[in-house]
Structures are given as C-alpha cells and as structure tokens.
Amino acid sequence: MTEKRYYTISELAKIGFSRYELQCATRIEGQTFATRQHSGRGATWRFNLDEYIEFRKRQMAG
C-alpha cells in the first residue's frame, strides 16, 4: 500500500518512475489507473499508484 492514493506524473517521476512510460500509459485504451478531472492541455493526470503497479505486474507476467 502506498502513502496516498493518487499521484501526478511529476510526483511519480521524482520517486523513480519513467516520465515517458507514464505519459504513454495515459494513452492505453481502456486503462483505468490514470484520470483527469477536466479535459484540455493544462489538465493534470492523476495516477492511482496501486492500480498502476498491478497493471505493470500483469504486463510483465505476459
């Protein structure tokens, strides 16, 4: 379990996640771990870190 539930891409990059991979993950069709409250260029992505980690584990398993 993580400290908090939602993190921005910048926060995740500071703790070692790849900014590029996170940005690519936002474009995966059907993903549910990254959301934005509003649309547009200035909208901030929020990642549910626990869901994202589980997604990555399933991806690595094949």
Predicted model as a PDB file, atoms N, CA, C, CB and O in Angstrom, pLDDT in the B-factor column:
MODEL        1                                                                  
ATOM      1  N   MET A   1       0.845  -1.184   0.000  1.00 53.00           N  
ATOM      2  CA  MET A   1       0.000   0.000   0.000  1.00 53.00           C  
ATOM      3  C   MET A   1       0.891   1.247   0.000  1.00 53.00           C  
ATOM      4  CB  MET A   1      -0.962  -0.002   1.229  1.00 53.00           C  
ATOM      5  O   MET A   1       1.931   1.272   0.657  1.00 53.00           O  
ATOM      6  N   THR A   2       0.483   2.261  -0.727  1.00 56.00           N  
ATOM      7  CA  THR A   2       1.276   3.478  -0.846  1.00 56.00           C  
ATOM      8  C   THR A   2       0.796   4.542   0.145  1.00 56.00           C  
ATOM      9  CB  THR A   2       1.209   4.020  -2.281  1.00 56.00           C  
ATOM     10  O   THR A   2      -0.260   4.397   0.762  1.00 56.00           O  
ATOM     11  N   GLU A   3       1.588   5.617   0.290  1.00 77.00           N  
ATOM     12  CA  GLU A   3       1.265   6.696   1.216  1.00 77.00           C  
ATOM     13  C   GLU A   3      -0.077   7.338   0.899  1.00 77.00           C  
ATOM     14  CB  GLU A   3       2.352   7.745   1.190  1.00 77.00           C  
ATOM     15  O   GLU A   3      -0.932   7.483   1.774  1.00 77.00           O  
ATOM     16  N   LYS A   4      -0.251   7.718  -0.347  1.00 89.00           N  
ATOM     17  CA  LYS A   4      -1.516   8.306  -0.757  1.00 89.00           C  
ATOM     18  C   LYS A   4      -2.017   7.573  -1.987  1.00 89.00           C  
ATOM     19  CB  LYS A   4      -1.367   9.822  -1.038  1.00 89.00           C  
ATOM     20  O   LYS A   4      -1.299   6.758  -2.568  1.00 89.00           O  
ATOM     21  N   ARG A   5      -3.236   7.859  -2.380  1.00 90.00           N  
ATOM     22  CA  ARG A   5      -3.845   7.084  -3.458  1.00 90.00           C  
ATOM     23  C   ARG A   5      -3.489   7.599  -4.851  1.00 90.00           C  
ATOM     24  CB  ARG A   5      -5.335   7.084  -3.296  1.00 90.00           C  
ATOM     25  O   ARG A   5      -3.192   6.804  -5.742  1.00 90.00           O  
ATOM     26  N   TYR A   6      -3.513   8.901  -5.048  1.00 95.00           N  
ATOM     27  CA  TYR A   6      -3.288   9.476  -6.377  1.00 95.00           C  
ATOM     28  C   TYR A   6      -2.022  10.321  -6.424  1.00 95.00           C  
ATOM     29  CB  TYR A   6      -4.484  10.320  -6.794  1.00 95.00           C  
ATOM     30  O   TYR A   6      -1.739  11.095  -5.510  1.00 95.00           O  
ATOM     31  N   TYR A   7      -1.262  10.158  -7.515  1.00 97.00           N  
ATOM     32  CA  TYR A   7      -0.024  10.887  -7.727  1.00 97.00           C  
ATOM     33  C   TYR A   7      -0.032  11.508  -9.116  1.00 97.00           C  
ATOM     34  CB  TYR A   7       1.197   9.963  -7.547  1.00 97.00           C  
ATOM     35  O   TYR A   7      -0.618  10.949 -10.044  1.00 97.00           O  
ATOM     36  N   THR A   8       0.614  12.660  -9.265  1.00 96.00           N  
ATOM     37  CA  THR A   8       0.786  13.256 -10.586  1.00 96.00           C  
ATOM     38  C   THR A   8       1.994  12.608 -11.256  1.00 96.00           C  
ATOM     39  CB  THR A   8       0.962  14.807 -10.490  1.00 96.00           C  
ATOM     40  O   THR A   8       2.775  11.910 -10.609  1.00 96.00           O  
ATOM     41  N   ILE A   9       2.135  12.842 -12.534  1.00 96.00           N  
ATOM     42  CA  ILE A   9       3.287  12.315 -13.267  1.00 96.00           C  
ATOM     43  C   ILE A   9       4.574  12.882 -12.678  1.00 96.00           C  
ATOM     44  CB  ILE A   9       3.183  12.654 -14.778  1.00 96.00           C  
ATOM     45  O   ILE A   9       5.563  12.160 -12.544  1.00 96.00           O  
ATOM     46  N   SER A  10       4.573  14.162 -12.327  1.00 96.00           N  
ATOM     47  CA  SER A  10       5.775  14.783 -11.744  1.00 96.00           C  
ATOM     48  C   SER A  10       6.158  14.123 -10.422  1.00 96.00           C  
ATOM     49  CB  SER A  10       5.548  16.287 -11.527  1.00 96.00           C  
ATOM     50  O   SER A  10       7.338  13.873 -10.172  1.00 96.00           O  
ATOM     51  N   GLU A  11       5.176  13.843  -9.581  1.00 96.00           N  
ATOM     52  CA  GLU A  11       5.458  13.188  -8.304  1.00 96.00           C  
ATOM     53  C   GLU A  11       6.029  11.795  -8.513  1.00 96.00           C  
ATOM     54  CB  GLU A  11       4.193  13.109  -7.454  1.00 96.00           C  
ATOM     55  O   GLU A  11       6.962  11.393  -7.817  1.00 96.00           O  
ATOM     56  N   LEU A  12       5.474  11.055  -9.468  1.00 97.00           N  
ATOM     57  CA  LEU A  12       5.964   9.708  -9.737  1.00 97.00           C  
ATOM     58  C   LEU A  12       7.364   9.730 -10.347  1.00 97.00           C  
ATOM     59  CB  LEU A  12       5.004   8.977 -10.665  1.00 97.00           C  
ATOM     60  O   LEU A  12       8.182   8.855 -10.062  1.00 97.00           O  
ATOM     61  N   ALA A  13       7.637  10.723 -11.182  1.00 98.00           N  
ATOM     62  CA  ALA A  13       8.973  10.852 -11.771  1.00 98.00           C  
ATOM     63  C   ALA A  13      10.011  11.123 -10.683  1.00 98.00           C  
ATOM     64  CB  ALA A  13       8.996  11.982 -12.826  1.00 98.00           C  
ATOM     65  O   ALA A  13      11.139  10.638 -10.772  1.00 98.00           O  
ATOM     66  N   LYS A  14       9.643  11.886  -9.669  1.00 97.00           N  
ATOM     67  CA  LYS A  14      10.569  12.190  -8.571  1.00 97.00           C  
ATOM     68  C   LYS A  14      10.930  10.950  -7.759  1.00 97.00           C  
ATOM     69  CB  LYS A  14       9.963  13.240  -7.654  1.00 97.00           C  
ATOM     70  O   LYS A  14      12.010  10.880  -7.171  1.00 97.00           O  
ATOM     71  N   ILE A  15      10.021   9.966  -7.727  1.00 94.00           N  
ATOM     72  CA  ILE A  15      10.325   8.753  -6.955  1.00 94.00           C  
ATOM     73  C   ILE A  15      10.852   7.618  -7.830  1.00 94.00           C  
ATOM     74  CB  ILE A  15       9.085   8.285  -6.215  1.00 94.00           C  
ATOM     75  O   ILE A  15      10.989   6.486  -7.368  1.00 94.00           O  
ATOM     76  N   GLY A  16      11.151   7.929  -9.116  1.00 96.00           N  
ATOM     77  CA  GLY A  16      11.863   6.964  -9.934  1.00 96.00           C  
ATOM     78  C   GLY A  16      11.124   6.361 -11.114  1.00 96.00           C  
ATOM     79  O   GLY A  16      11.715   5.582 -11.862  1.00 96.00           O  
ATOM     80  N   PHE A  17       9.862   6.688 -11.308  1.00 97.00           N  
ATOM     81  CA  PHE A  17       9.140   6.172 -12.471  1.00 97.00           C  
ATOM     82  C   PHE A  17       9.551   6.958 -13.710  1.00 97.00           C  
ATOM     83  CB  PHE A  17       7.603   6.253 -12.255  1.00 97.00           C  
ATOM     84  O   PHE A  17       9.925   8.127 -13.617  1.00 97.00           O  
ATOM     85  N   SER A  18       9.481   6.320 -14.849  1.00 97.00           N  
ATOM     86  CA  SER A  18       9.829   6.962 -16.114  1.00 97.00           C  
ATOM     87  C   SER A  18       8.687   7.879 -16.557  1.00 97.00           C  
ATOM     88  CB  SER A  18      10.133   5.899 -17.205  1.00 97.00           C  
ATOM     89  O   SER A  18       7.554   7.435 -16.741  1.00 97.00           O  
ATOM     90  N   ARG A  19       9.005   9.165 -16.725  1.00 97.00           N  
ATOM     91  CA  ARG A  19       8.001  10.134 -17.179  1.00 97.00           C  
ATOM     92  C   ARG A  19       7.430   9.706 -18.544  1.00 97.00           C  
ATOM     93  CB  ARG A  19       8.623  11.562 -17.272  1.00 97.00           C  
ATOM     94  O   ARG A  19       6.227   9.807 -18.783  1.00 97.00           O  
ATOM     95  N   TYR A  20       8.309   9.232 -19.422  1.00 97.00           N  
ATOM     96  CA  TYR A  20       7.879   8.792 -20.754  1.00 97.00           C  
ATOM     97  C   TYR A  20       6.894   7.624 -20.659  1.00 97.00           C  
ATOM     98  CB  TYR A  20       9.099   8.386 -21.603  1.00 97.00           C  
ATOM     99  O   TYR A  20       5.851   7.639 -21.312  1.00 97.00           O  
ATOM    100  N   GLU A  21       7.218   6.623 -19.856  1.00 97.00           N  
ATOM    101  CA  GLU A  21       6.317   5.469 -19.710  1.00 97.00           C  
ATOM    102  C   GLU A  21       4.975   5.877 -19.120  1.00 97.00           C  
ATOM    103  CB  GLU A  21       6.962   4.397 -18.828  1.00 97.00           C  
ATOM    104  O   GLU A  21       3.933   5.369 -19.535  1.00 97.00           O  
ATOM    105  N   LEU A  22       4.994   6.789 -18.156  1.00 97.00           N  
ATOM    106  CA  LEU A  22       3.748   7.257 -17.553  1.00 97.00           C  
ATOM    107  C   LEU A  22       2.892   7.989 -18.581  1.00 97.00           C  
ATOM    108  CB  LEU A  22       4.041   8.175 -16.357  1.00 97.00           C  
ATOM    109  O   LEU A  22       1.681   7.777 -18.649  1.00 97.00           O  
ATOM    110  N   GLN A  23       3.515   8.843 -19.374  1.00 96.00           N  
ATOM    111  CA  GLN A  23       2.766   9.573 -20.395  1.00 96.00           C  
ATOM    112  C   GLN A  23       2.192   8.610 -21.435  1.00 96.00           C  
ATOM    113  CB  GLN A  23       3.666  10.620 -21.078  1.00 96.00           C  
ATOM    114  O   GLN A  23       1.062   8.787 -21.890  1.00 96.00           O  
ATOM    115  N   CYS A  24       2.961   7.604 -21.805  1.00 97.00           N  
ATOM    116  CA  CYS A  24       2.457   6.596 -22.748  1.00 97.00           C  
ATOM    117  C   CYS A  24       1.307   5.806 -22.128  1.00 97.00           C  
ATOM    118  CB  CYS A  24       3.591   5.635 -23.176  1.00 97.00           C  
ATOM    119  O   CYS A  24       0.345   5.470 -22.819  1.00 97.00           O  
ATOM    120  N   ALA A  25       1.396   5.512 -20.846  1.00 97.00           N  
ATOM    121  CA  ALA A  25       0.354   4.731 -20.163  1.00 97.00           C  
ATOM    122  C   ALA A  25      -0.984   5.457 -20.155  1.00 97.00           C  
ATOM    123  CB  ALA A  25       0.779   4.421 -18.729  1.00 97.00           C  
ATOM    124  O   ALA A  25      -2.032   4.812 -20.135  1.00 97.00           O  
ATOM    125  N   THR A  26      -0.968   6.793 -20.170  1.00 96.00           N  
ATOM    126  CA  THR A  26      -2.228   7.541 -20.179  1.00 96.00           C  
ATOM    127  C   THR A  26      -2.988   7.320 -21.478  1.00 96.00           C  
ATOM    128  CB  THR A  26      -1.965   9.036 -19.974  1.00 96.00           C  
ATOM    129  O   THR A  26      -4.194   7.560 -21.539  1.00 96.00           O  
ATOM    130  N   ARG A  27      -2.301   6.870 -22.508  1.00 95.00           N  
ATOM    131  CA  ARG A  27      -2.924   6.698 -23.826  1.00 95.00           C  
ATOM    132  C   ARG A  27      -3.359   5.263 -24.118  1.00 95.00           C  
ATOM    133  CB  ARG A  27      -1.970   7.148 -24.893  1.00 95.00           C  
ATOM    134  O   ARG A  27      -3.833   4.972 -25.217  1.00 95.00           O  
ATOM    135  N   ILE A  28      -3.204   4.370 -23.150  1.00 96.00           N  
ATOM    136  CA  ILE A  28      -3.607   2.979 -23.343  1.00 96.00           C  
ATOM    137  C   ILE A  28      -5.131   2.913 -23.317  1.00 96.00           C  
ATOM    138  CB  ILE A  28      -2.983   2.048 -22.246  1.00 96.00           C  
ATOM    139  O   ILE A  28      -5.769   3.331 -22.350  1.00 96.00           O  
ATOM    140  N   GLU A  29      -5.693   2.387 -24.380  1.00 95.00           N  
ATOM    141  CA  GLU A  29      -7.150   2.294 -24.480  1.00 95.00           C  
ATOM    142  C   GLU A  29      -7.706   1.395 -23.385  1.00 95.00           C  
ATOM    143  CB  GLU A  29      -7.565   1.766 -25.863  1.00 95.00           C  
ATOM    144  O   GLU A  29      -7.251   0.265 -23.210  1.00 95.00           O  
ATOM    145  N   GLY A  30      -8.685   1.898 -22.653  1.00 94.00           N  
ATOM    146  CA  GLY A  30      -9.346   1.113 -21.620  1.00 94.00           C  
ATOM    147  C   GLY A  30      -8.674   1.150 -20.255  1.00 94.00           C  
ATOM    148  O   GLY A  30      -9.184   0.545 -19.312  1.00 94.00           O  
ATOM    149  N   GLN A  31      -7.547   1.840 -20.118  1.00 96.00           N  
ATOM    150  CA  GLN A  31      -6.880   1.899 -18.816  1.00 96.00           C  
ATOM    151  C   GLN A  31      -7.761   2.660 -17.824  1.00 96.00           C  
ATOM    152  CB  GLN A  31      -5.481   2.574 -18.938  1.00 96.00           C  
ATOM    153  O   GLN A  31      -8.506   3.564 -18.202  1.00 96.00           O  
ATOM    154  N   THR A  32      -7.659   2.275 -16.542  1.00 95.00           N  
ATOM    155  CA  THR A  32      -8.482   2.912 -15.507  1.00 95.00           C  
ATOM    156  C   THR A  32      -7.647   3.500 -14.377  1.00 95.00           C  
ATOM    157  CB  THR A  32      -9.465   1.910 -14.938  1.00 95.00           C  
ATOM    158  O   THR A  32      -8.201   4.043 -13.422  1.00 95.00           O  
ATOM    159  N   PHE A  33      -6.328   3.401 -14.470  1.00 97.00           N  
ATOM    160  CA  PHE A  33      -5.475   3.859 -13.378  1.00 97.00           C  
ATOM    161  C   PHE A  33      -5.091   5.330 -13.466  1.00 97.00           C  
ATOM    162  CB  PHE A  33      -4.239   3.036 -13.340  1.00 97.00           C  
ATOM    163  O   PHE A  33      -4.604   5.887 -12.482  1.00 97.00           O  
ATOM    164  N   ALA A  34      -5.294   5.977 -14.610  1.00 97.00           N  
ATOM    165  CA  ALA A  34      -4.944   7.391 -14.778  1.00 97.00           C  
ATOM    166  C   ALA A  34      -6.173   8.168 -15.245  1.00 97.00           C  
ATOM    167  CB  ALA A  34      -3.771   7.558 -15.791  1.00 97.00           C  
ATOM    168  O   ALA A  34      -6.842   7.782 -16.204  1.00 97.00           O  
ATOM    169  N   THR A  35      -6.453   9.261 -14.556  1.00 95.00           N  
ATOM    170  CA  THR A  35      -7.624  10.072 -14.888  1.00 95.00           C  
ATOM    171  C   THR A  35      -7.272  11.555 -14.843  1.00 95.00           C  
ATOM    172  CB  THR A  35      -8.787   9.769 -13.922  1.00 95.00           C  
ATOM    173  O   THR A  35      -6.262  11.960 -14.268  1.00 95.00           O  
ATOM    174  N   ARG A  36      -8.136  12.347 -15.465  1.00 92.00           N  
ATOM    175  CA  ARG A  36      -8.039  13.802 -15.386  1.00 92.00           C  
ATOM    176  C   ARG A  36      -9.410  14.335 -14.991  1.00 92.00           C  
ATOM    177  CB  ARG A  36      -7.553  14.426 -16.746  1.00 92.00           C  
ATOM    178  O   ARG A  36     -10.432  13.809 -15.430  1.00 92.00           O  
ATOM    179  N   GLN A  37      -9.434  15.377 -14.165  1.00 81.00           N  
ATOM    180  CA  GLN A  37     -10.704  15.939 -13.736  1.00 81.00           C  
ATOM    181  C   GLN A  37     -11.385  16.707 -14.859  1.00 81.00           C  
ATOM    182  CB  GLN A  37     -10.498  16.844 -12.539  1.00 81.00           C  
ATOM    183  O   GLN A  37     -12.612  16.706 -14.949  1.00 81.00           O  
ATOM    184  N   HIS A  38     -10.623  17.351 -15.702  1.00 82.00           N  
ATOM    185  CA  HIS A  38     -11.178  18.079 -16.841  1.00 82.00           C  
ATOM    186  C   HIS A  38     -10.302  17.823 -18.051  1.00 82.00           C  
ATOM    187  CB  HIS A  38     -11.282  19.604 -16.546  1.00 82.00           C  
ATOM    188  O   HIS A  38      -9.181  17.330 -17.925  1.00 82.00           O  
ATOM    189  N   SER A  39     -10.812  18.155 -19.208  1.00 78.00           N  
ATOM    190  CA  SER A  39     -10.034  17.898 -20.423  1.00 78.00           C  
ATOM    191  C   SER A  39      -9.278  19.158 -20.831  1.00 78.00           C  
ATOM    192  CB  SER A  39     -10.954  17.420 -21.579  1.00 78.00           C  
ATOM    193  O   SER A  39      -9.513  20.238 -20.289  1.00 78.00           O  
ATOM    194  N   GLY A  40      -8.398  19.012 -21.763  1.00 78.00           N  
ATOM    195  CA  GLY A  40      -7.618  20.143 -22.257  1.00 78.00           C  
ATOM    196  C   GLY A  40      -6.143  19.954 -21.986  1.00 78.00           C  
ATOM    197  O   GLY A  40      -5.737  19.052 -21.253  1.00 78.00           O  
ATOM    198  N   ARG A  41      -5.349  20.819 -22.589  1.00 79.00           N  
ATOM    199  CA  ARG A  41      -3.899  20.711 -22.480  1.00 79.00           C  
ATOM    200  C   ARG A  41      -3.382  20.910 -21.071  1.00 79.00           C  
ATOM    201  CB  ARG A  41      -3.254  21.700 -23.381  1.00 79.00           C  
ATOM    202  O   ARG A  41      -2.387  20.287 -20.702  1.00 79.00           O  
ATOM    203  N   GLY A  42      -4.007  21.743 -20.274  1.00 80.00           N  
ATOM    204  CA  GLY A  42      -3.498  22.044 -18.943  1.00 80.00           C  
ATOM    205  C   GLY A  42      -3.955  21.084 -17.855  1.00 80.00           C  
ATOM    206  O   GLY A  42      -3.587  21.241 -16.691  1.00 80.00           O  
ATOM    207  N   ALA A  43      -4.751  20.095 -18.227  1.00 88.00           N  
ATOM    208  CA  ALA A  43      -5.281  19.164 -17.232  1.00 88.00           C  
ATOM    209  C   ALA A  43      -4.172  18.257 -16.702  1.00 88.00           C  
ATOM    210  CB  ALA A  43      -6.421  18.319 -17.835  1.00 88.00           C  
ATOM    211  O   ALA A  43      -3.319  17.798 -17.461  1.00 88.00           O  
ATOM    212  N   THR A  44      -4.194  18.006 -15.409  1.00 93.00           N  
ATOM    213  CA  THR A  44      -3.178  17.185 -14.753  1.00 93.00           C  
ATOM    214  C   THR A  44      -3.656  15.743 -14.641  1.00 93.00           C  
ATOM    215  CB  THR A  44      -2.839  17.747 -13.360  1.00 93.00           C  
ATOM    216  O   THR A  44      -4.765  15.470 -14.181  1.00 93.00           O  
ATOM    217  N   TRP A  45      -2.798  14.834 -15.069  1.00 95.00           N  
ATOM    218  CA  TRP A  45      -3.096  13.416 -14.914  1.00 95.00           C  
ATOM    219  C   TRP A  45      -2.868  13.013 -13.468  1.00 95.00           C  
ATOM    220  CB  TRP A  45      -2.230  12.556 -15.866  1.00 95.00           C  
ATOM    221  O   TRP A  45      -1.893  13.439 -12.849  1.00 95.00           O  
ATOM    222  N   ARG A  46      -3.762  12.193 -12.925  1.00 96.00           N  
ATOM    223  CA  ARG A  46      -3.633  11.638 -11.581  1.00 96.00           C  
ATOM    224  C   ARG A  46      -3.618  10.120 -11.721  1.00 96.00           C  
ATOM    225  CB  ARG A  46      -4.803  12.122 -10.632  1.00 96.00           C  
ATOM    226  O   ARG A  46      -4.538   9.527 -12.284  1.00 96.00           O  
ATOM    227  N   PHE A  47      -2.562   9.502 -11.201  1.00 97.00           N  
ATOM    228  CA  PHE A  47      -2.416   8.046 -11.273  1.00 97.00           C  
ATOM    229  C   PHE A  47      -2.796   7.421  -9.944  1.00 97.00           C  
ATOM    230  CB  PHE A  47      -0.974   7.653 -11.657  1.00 97.00           C  
ATOM    231  O   PHE A  47      -2.339   7.858  -8.889  1.00 97.00           O  
ATOM    232  N   ASN A  48      -3.639   6.391 -10.001  1.00 97.00           N  
ATOM    233  CA  ASN A  48      -3.874   5.547  -8.833  1.00 97.00           C  
ATOM    234  C   ASN A  48      -2.689   4.594  -8.823  1.00 97.00           C  
ATOM    235  CB  ASN A  48      -5.291   4.775  -8.888  1.00 97.00           C  
ATOM    236  O   ASN A  48      -2.633   3.655  -9.617  1.00 97.00           O  
ATOM    237  N   LEU A  49      -1.756   4.834  -7.934  1.00 96.00           N  
ATOM    238  CA  LEU A  49      -0.481   4.117  -7.971  1.00 96.00           C  
ATOM    239  C   LEU A  49      -0.647   2.622  -7.753  1.00 96.00           C  
ATOM    240  CB  LEU A  49       0.456   4.676  -6.929  1.00 96.00           C  
ATOM    241  O   LEU A  49       0.024   1.824  -8.408  1.00 96.00           O  
ATOM    242  N   ASP A  50      -1.527   2.234  -6.847  1.00 95.00           N  
ATOM    243  CA  ASP A  50      -1.723   0.793  -6.601  1.00 95.00           C  
ATOM    244  C   ASP A  50      -2.233   0.090  -7.857  1.00 95.00           C  
ATOM    245  CB  ASP A  50      -2.715   0.572  -5.434  1.00 95.00           C  
ATOM    246  O   ASP A  50      -1.760  -0.994  -8.199  1.00 95.00           O  
ATOM    247  N   GLU A  51      -3.199   0.706  -8.546  1.00 97.00           N  
ATOM    248  CA  GLU A  51      -3.729   0.112  -9.782  1.00 97.00           C  
ATOM    249  C   GLU A  51      -2.664   0.078 -10.868  1.00 97.00           C  
ATOM    250  CB  GLU A  51      -4.957   0.896 -10.276  1.00 97.00           C  
ATOM    251  O   GLU A  51      -2.567  -0.899 -11.610  1.00 97.00           O  
ATOM    252  N   TYR A  52      -1.863   1.140 -10.968  1.00 97.00           N  
ATOM    253  CA  TYR A  52      -0.829   1.187 -11.991  1.00 97.00           C  
ATOM    254  C   TYR A  52       0.220   0.097 -11.752  1.00 97.00           C  
ATOM    255  CB  TYR A  52      -0.165   2.573 -12.017  1.00 97.00           C  
ATOM    256  O   TYR A  52       0.657  -0.566 -12.692  1.00 97.00           O  
ATOM    257  N   ILE A  53       0.614  -0.082 -10.510  1.00 95.00           N  
ATOM    258  CA  ILE A  53       1.598  -1.120 -10.186  1.00 95.00           C  
ATOM    259  C   ILE A  53       1.045  -2.501 -10.517  1.00 95.00           C  
ATOM    260  CB  ILE A  53       1.996  -1.048  -8.698  1.00 95.00           C  
ATOM    261  O   ILE A  53       1.768  -3.336 -11.062  1.00 95.00           O  
ATOM    262  N   GLU A  54      -0.209  -2.755 -10.202  1.00 96.00           N  
ATOM    263  CA  GLU A  54      -0.831  -4.042 -10.541  1.00 96.00           C  
ATOM    264  C   GLU A  54      -0.886  -4.238 -12.054  1.00 96.00           C  
ATOM    265  CB  GLU A  54      -2.250  -4.130  -9.946  1.00 96.00           C  
ATOM    266  O   GLU A  54      -0.645  -5.342 -12.542  1.00 96.00           O  
ATOM    267  N   PHE A  55      -1.196  -3.190 -12.793  1.00 95.00           N  
ATOM    268  CA  PHE A  55      -1.204  -3.233 -14.261  1.00 95.00           C  
ATOM    269  C   PHE A  55       0.178  -3.618 -14.787  1.00 95.00           C  
ATOM    270  CB  PHE A  55      -1.639  -1.866 -14.847  1.00 95.00           C  
ATOM    271  O   PHE A  55       0.301  -4.477 -15.661  1.00 95.00           O  
ATOM    272  N   ARG A  56       1.219  -2.973 -14.246  1.00 94.00           N  
ATOM    273  CA  ARG A  56       2.583  -3.265 -14.673  1.00 94.00           C  
ATOM    274  C   ARG A  56       2.983  -4.696 -14.361  1.00 94.00           C  
ATOM    275  CB  ARG A  56       3.551  -2.311 -14.015  1.00 94.00           C  
ATOM    276  O   ARG A  56       3.668  -5.335 -15.159  1.00 94.00           O  
ATOM    277  N   LYS A  57       2.564  -5.209 -13.208  1.00 96.00           N  
ATOM    278  CA  LYS A  57       2.866  -6.592 -12.846  1.00 96.00           C  
ATOM    279  C   LYS A  57       2.228  -7.553 -13.843  1.00 96.00           C  
ATOM    280  CB  LYS A  57       2.376  -6.899 -11.419  1.00 96.00           C  
ATOM    281  O   LYS A  57       2.865  -8.512 -14.277  1.00 96.00           O  
ATOM    282  N   ARG A  58       0.972  -7.297 -14.207  1.00 93.00           N  
ATOM    283  CA  ARG A  58       0.285  -8.158 -15.198  1.00 93.00           C  
ATOM    284  C   ARG A  58       0.976  -8.050 -16.552  1.00 93.00           C  
ATOM    285  CB  ARG A  58      -1.220  -7.765 -15.331  1.00 93.00           C  
ATOM    286  O   ARG A  58       1.099  -9.044 -17.267  1.00 93.00           O  
ATOM    287  N   GLN A  59       1.423  -6.856 -16.904  1.00 90.00           N  
ATOM    288  CA  GLN A  59       2.103  -6.640 -18.173  1.00 90.00           C  
ATOM    289  C   GLN A  59       3.424  -7.416 -18.218  1.00 90.00           C  
ATOM    290  CB  GLN A  59       2.354  -5.138 -18.396  1.00 90.00           C  
ATOM    291  O   GLN A  59       3.760  -8.014 -19.241  1.00 90.00           O  
ATOM    292  N   MET A  60       4.157  -7.405 -17.127  1.00 91.00           N  
ATOM    293  CA  MET A  60       5.446  -8.091 -17.061  1.00 91.00           C  
ATOM    294  C   MET A  60       5.279  -9.608 -17.063  1.00 91.00           C  
ATOM    295  CB  MET A  60       6.209  -7.656 -15.817  1.00 91.00           C  
ATOM    296  O   MET A  60       6.143 -10.332 -17.558  1.00 91.00           O  
ATOM    297  N   ALA A  61       4.159 -10.085 -16.506  1.00 91.00           N  
ATOM    298  CA  ALA A  61       3.920 -11.521 -16.427  1.00 91.00           C  
ATOM    299  C   ALA A  61       3.589 -12.110 -17.798  1.00 91.00           C  
ATOM    300  CB  ALA A  61       2.789 -11.811 -15.446  1.00 91.00           C  
ATOM    301  O   ALA A  61       3.717 -13.313 -18.022  1.00 91.00           O  
ATOM    302  N   GLY A  62       3.166 -11.246 -18.694  1.00 78.00           N  
ATOM    303  CA  GLY A  62       2.894 -11.756 -20.038  1.00 78.00           C  
ATOM    304  C   GLY A  62       1.486 -11.751 -20.325  1.00 78.00           C  
ATOM    305  O   GLY A  62       1.077 -12.149 -21.416  1.00 78.00           O  
TER     306      GLY A  62                                                      
ENDMDL                                                                          
END                                                                             
